Amino acid sequence: MIIINSYMKEVLEKIKKRDAHEPEFLQAVEEVFKSLETVVEKHPGYQKMGLLERIAEPERVIAFRISWVDDSGQVQVNRGYRVQFNGSIGPYKGGLRFHPSMNLSIAKFLAFEQTFKNALTCLPLGGGKGGSDFDPRGRSDGEVMRFCQAFMTELYRHIGPDVDVPAGDIGVGAREIGYMYGQYKRIKAVWENGVLTGKGLSYGGSLIRPEATGFGAVYYAAEVFKHEKVDIKNLTFALSGFGNVTWGTALKLAEYGAKVITISGPDGYVHDPDGVSTPEKIDYLTEMRSSGRDKAEDYATKFGLPFHAGKKPWEVKADVVMPCATQNEIAMEEAKQIVANGTKYIIEVSNMPCSNDAMEYFQKSGLIVAPSKAVNAGGVATSALEMSQNSMRIAWTAEEVDAKLKAIMKNIHDASAKASEEFGLGYDLVAGANIAGFKKISEAMIAEGII
């Protein structure tokens, strides 16, 4: 899709020129802009207010040095980031990612996506994201603790329960959140456990939070299948990854009677035709994750299955593809294979897993695409529920949290479908999610003045 609106073209060209060294961020902005042309055409006043320029520029970018000492006594230096992208509808909210690939472009793209994602939940959350190029894999608990303490020593001054509330992401689980909260509490000398989400249950965490992203993705997908009048039990699912998100997705799909036939890792993928559906197999995903080996081959060895080294799972025929690993794991080459396989649905779970041309190819080929900013909002939605419990000093049951999560995901699907239909786009969930999120953010920004 080519943008025709002159104002939008001008803004996008400025962004591309200014941030030419940030490919992931540019990709995220362009994907959203392509969906908003009909909206902007109806509101010529947006140009005078500089609305698109403001919505695509972070309010604040924080970068800092993290110095820490490894087990051998050697000083190590990493780089940390926090991008507070848009706080028009609430405190900044979004995860922290610890991974060697982490850089400013990725931090900005994730924060930009998070802004729209959080708006779709209809909860009072702004958008933010951050992390570091630190790699926790292969590090001792002592090293991870010292790094997290050094990271929080720099970050603490920029966050707070009503300012910015980080959570976990790739490389940041309950262990890392615990170490960071402990350091925050030590520095601030206050009990502000609402400053971080994804905490352990013993100090303010929420039930269902570890499963939330995967559970929410399946709840959203179930609404798609309901719209299409398709029984989920008759479908096969190809998943990537084997981490927390893949685990939660596989667990809920098994409850629904569906069949997950692939998992993957950086080393390759496993095809399990009988399905990743038994408690033993699903529980083994958590064992693989906690091992720190980061190898999908362990699953193949455990259950006597062939391992496809160095390959992605998209060559396996499945009714539904649910990428759960990382950004841009599906490019045009993989997209053509997926379409040739006869796949009917792309349910994005990881953040921006499809390149823009791959997404456009899917839609032109007649596949239904559900975008990640809507599908994986269950994680941040449950984080917001954790924040609510912390504020009220109460704890909801797993059933209460799960019911609220399911209702939120249904509302996100319905709002996206309604926005798409309102602008004459049919059942286009990609455009619908972007439009619905944009409308909420833009209304708040306009009401709050030029800031």
Solvent accessible surface area in square Angstrom, and as a share of the most:
residue,aa,sasa,rsa
1,M,108,0.48
2,I,149,0.75
3,I,13,0.07
4,I,140,0.71
5,N,22,0.11
6,S,88,0.57
7,Y,12,0.05
8,M,0,0.00
9,K,99,0.42
10,E,87,0.39
11,V,3,0.01
12,L,10,0.05
13,E,104,0.47
14,K,110,0.47
15,I,4,0.02
16,K,65,0.28
17,K,175,0.74
18,R,119,0.43
19,D,10,0.05
20,A,72,0.56
21,H,132,0.59
22,E,5,0.02
23,P,85,0.53
24,E,32,0.15
25,F,0,0.00
26,L,26,0.13
27,Q,29,0.13
28,A,0,0.00
29,V,0,0.00
30,E,42,0.19
31,E,19,0.08
32,V,0,0.00
33,F,0,0.00
34,K,39,0.17
35,S,14,0.09
36,L,0,0.00
37,E,17,0.08
38,T,53,0.31
39,V,1,0.01
40,V,5,0.03
41,E,101,0.45
42,K,130,0.55
43,H,76,0.34
44,P,110,0.69
45,G,40,0.38
46,Y,18,0.07
47,Q,97,0.43
48,K,192,0.82
49,M,59,0.26
50,G,16,0.15
51,L,0,0.00
52,L,0,0.00
53,E,64,0.29
54,R,46,0.17
55,I,3,0.01
56,A,0,0.00
57,E,75,0.34
58,P,13,0.08
59,E,90,0.41
60,R,116,0.42
61,V,64,0.37
62,I,20,0.10
63,A,65,0.51
64,F,25,0.10
65,R,176,0.64
66,I,1,0.00
67,S,54,0.35
68,W,10,0.03
69,V,64,0.37
70,D,14,0.07
71,D,89,0.46
72,S,97,0.63
73,G,52,0.50
74,Q,105,0.46
75,V,84,0.48
76,Q,53,0.24
77,V,93,0.54
78,N,28,0.14
79,R,143,0.52
80,G,0,0.00
81,Y,13,0.05
82,R,0,0.00
83,V,0,0.00
84,Q,3,0.01
85,F,1,0.01
86,N,5,0.03
87,G,28,0.27
88,S,14,0.09
89,I,31,0.16
90,G,21,0.20
91,P,32,0.20
92,Y,22,0.08
93,K,0,0.00
94,G,2,0.02
95,G,4,0.04
96,L,0,0.00
97,R,7,0.02
98,F,1,0.01
99,H,55,0.25
100,P,67,0.42
101,S,52,0.33
102,M,6,0.03
103,N,61,0.31
104,L,56,0.28
105,S,5,0.03
106,I,5,0.03
107,A,0,0.00
108,K,13,0.06
109,F,0,0.00
110,L,2,0.01
111,A,0,0.00
112,F,1,0.00
113,E,6,0.03
114,Q,6,0.03
115,T,6,0.03
116,F,0,0.00
117,K,9,0.04
118,N,0,0.00
119,A,2,0.02
120,L,7,0.03
121,T,8,0.04
122,C,91,0.55
123,L,39,0.20
124,P,95,0.60
125,L,3,0.01
126,G,1,0.01
127,G,0,0.00
128,G,0,0.00
129,K,10,0.04
130,G,0,0.00
131,G,0,0.00
132,S,0,0.00
133,D,48,0.25
134,F,4,0.02
135,D,39,0.20
136,P,13,0.08
137,R,105,0.38
138,G,80,0.77
139,R,81,0.29
140,S,45,0.29
141,D,84,0.44
142,G,25,0.24
143,E,12,0.06
144,V,0,0.00
145,M,70,0.31
146,R,76,0.28
147,F,0,0.00
148,C,0,0.00
149,Q,44,0.19
150,A,21,0.16
151,F,0,0.00
152,M,0,0.00
153,T,50,0.29
154,E,59,0.26
155,L,0,0.00
156,Y,52,0.20
157,R,139,0.51
158,H,56,0.25
159,I,9,0.05
160,G,5,0.05
161,P,43,0.27
162,D,128,0.66
163,V,78,0.45
164,D,0,0.00
165,V,0,0.00
166,P,0,0.00
167,A,5,0.04
168,G,23,0.22
169,D,34,0.18
170,I,61,0.31
171,G,29,0.28
172,V,9,0.05
173,G,37,0.35
174,A,67,0.52
175,R,94,0.34
176,E,8,0.03
177,I,1,0.01
178,G,23,0.22
179,Y,57,0.22
180,M,0,0.00
181,Y,5,0.02
182,G,34,0.33
183,Q,18,0.08
184,Y,0,0.00
185,K,75,0.32
186,R,163,0.59
187,I,61,0.31
188,K,75,0.32
189,A,88,0.68
190,V,62,0.36
191,W,122,0.43
192,E,51,0.23
193,N,14,0.07
194,G,11,0.10
195,V,0,0.00
196,L,0,0.00
197,T,0,0.00
198,G,18,0.17
199,K,11,0.05
200,G,23,0.22
201,L,111,0.55
202,S,112,0.72
203,Y,49,0.19
204,G,22,0.21
205,G,13,0.13
206,S,4,0.02
207,L,71,0.35
208,I,24,0.12
209,R,36,0.13
210,P,72,0.45
211,E,35,0.16
212,A,0,0.00
213,T,18,0.11
214,G,1,0.01
215,F,13,0.05
216,G,0,0.00
217,A,0,0.00
218,V,0,0.00
219,Y,9,0.04
220,Y,0,0.00
221,A,0,0.00
222,A,21,0.17
223,E,20,0.09
224,V,0,0.00
225,F,3,0.01
226,K,130,0.55
227,H,81,0.36
228,E,59,0.26
229,K,187,0.79
230,V,49,0.28
231,D,73,0.38
232,I,21,0.11
233,K,132,0.56
234,N,116,0.60
235,L,16,0.08
236,T,42,0.24
237,F,0,0.00
238,A,0,0.00
239,L,0,0.00
240,S,2,0.01
241,G,10,0.10
242,F,13,0.05
243,G,26,0.25
244,N,51,0.26
245,V,38,0.22
246,T,1,0.00
247,W,32,0.11
248,G,0,0.00
249,T,0,0.00
250,A,0,0.00
251,L,48,0.24
252,K,12,0.05
253,L,0,0.00
254,A,28,0.22
255,E,109,0.49
256,Y,50,0.19
257,G,43,0.42
258,A,5,0.04
259,K,81,0.34
260,V,2,0.01
261,I,10,0.05
262,T,0,0.00
263,I,1,0.00
264,S,9,0.06
265,G,20,0.19
266,P,105,0.66
267,D,37,0.19
268,G,2,0.02
269,Y,5,0.02
270,V,0,0.00
271,H,55,0.25
272,D,2,0.01
273,P,75,0.47
274,D,110,0.57
275,G,1,0.01
276,V,1,0.01
277,S,42,0.27
278,T,62,0.36
279,P,104,0.66
280,E,107,0.48
281,K,29,0.12
282,I,4,0.02
283,D,87,0.45
284,Y,31,0.12
285,L,0,0.00
286,T,42,0.24
287,E,106,0.47
288,M,5,0.02
289,R,92,0.34
290,S,93,0.60
291,S,59,0.38
292,G,40,0.38
293,R,132,0.48
294,D,40,0.20
295,K,83,0.35
296,A,0,0.00
297,E,74,0.33
298,D,20,0.11
299,Y,0,0.00
300,A,4,0.03
301,T,107,0.62
302,K,103,0.44
303,F,44,0.18
304,G,68,0.65
305,L,39,0.19
306,P,88,0.55
307,F,48,0.20
308,H,56,0.25
309,A,72,0.56
310,G,72,0.69
311,K,106,0.45
312,K,91,0.39
313,P,3,0.02
314,W,5,0.02
315,E,75,0.34
316,V,16,0.09
317,K,144,0.61
318,A,7,0.06
319,D,47,0.25
320,V,0,0.00
321,V,2,0.01
322,M,0,0.00
323,P,0,0.00
324,C,9,0.06
325,A,38,0.30
326,T,51,0.29
327,Q,26,0.12
328,N,57,0.29
329,E,16,0.07
330,I,0,0.00
331,A,44,0.34
332,M,53,0.24
333,E,140,0.63
334,E,29,0.13
335,A,0,0.00
336,K,108,0.46
337,Q,76,0.34
338,I,1,0.00
339,V,38,0.22
340,A,81,0.63
341,N,18,0.09
342,G,39,0.38
343,T,4,0.02
344,K,124,0.53
345,Y,17,0.07
346,I,0,0.00
347,I,0,0.00
348,E,2,0.01
349,V,1,0.00
350,S,10,0.06
351,N,18,0.09
352,M,11,0.05
353,P,0,0.00
354,C,2,0.01
355,S,19,0.12
356,N,28,0.14
357,D,76,0.40
358,A,0,0.00
359,M,16,0.07
360,E,44,0.20
361,Y,68,0.26
362,F,0,0.00
363,Q,65,0.29
364,K,160,0.68
365,S,48,0.31
366,G,65,0.62
367,L,17,0.08
368,I,32,0.16
369,V,5,0.03
370,A,0,0.00
371,P,4,0.02
372,S,3,0.02
373,K,5,0.02
374,A,0,0.00
375,V,0,0.00
376,N,10,0.05
377,A,0,0.00
378,G,0,0.00
379,G,4,0.03
380,V,13,0.07
381,A,0,0.00
382,T,0,0.00
383,S,1,0.00
384,A,8,0.06
385,L,13,0.07
386,E,0,0.00
387,M,29,0.13
388,S,41,0.26
389,Q,8,0.03
390,N,11,0.06
391,S,88,0.57
392,M,100,0.45
393,R,174,0.63
394,I,83,0.42
395,A,90,0.70
396,W,43,0.15
397,T,69,0.40
398,A,31,0.24
399,E,130,0.58
400,E,77,0.35
401,V,0,0.00
402,D,33,0.17
403,A,63,0.49
404,K,75,0.32
405,L,0,0.00
406,K,105,0.44
407,A,52,0.40
408,I,19,0.10
409,M,0,0.00
410,K,89,0.38
411,N,90,0.46
412,I,0,0.00
413,H,9,0.04
414,D,56,0.29
415,A,38,0.30
416,S,0,0.00
417,A,11,0.08
418,K,145,0.62
419,A,7,0.05
420,S,0,0.00
421,E,103,0.46
422,E,98,0.44
423,F,26,0.11
424,G,67,0.65
425,L,68,0.34
426,G,39,0.38
427,Y,49,0.19
428,D,36,0.19
429,L,2,0.01
430,V,9,0.05
431,A,7,0.06
432,G,0,0.00
433,A,0,0.00
434,N,1,0.00
435,I,0,0.00
436,A,20,0.15
437,G,0,0.00
438,F,0,0.00
439,K,66,0.28
440,K,69,0.29
441,I,1,0.00
442,S,1,0.01
443,E,113,0.51
444,A,19,0.15
445,M,17,0.08
446,I,70,0.35
447,A,89,0.69
448,E,85,0.38
449,G,30,0.28
450,I,126,0.64
451,I,161,0.82
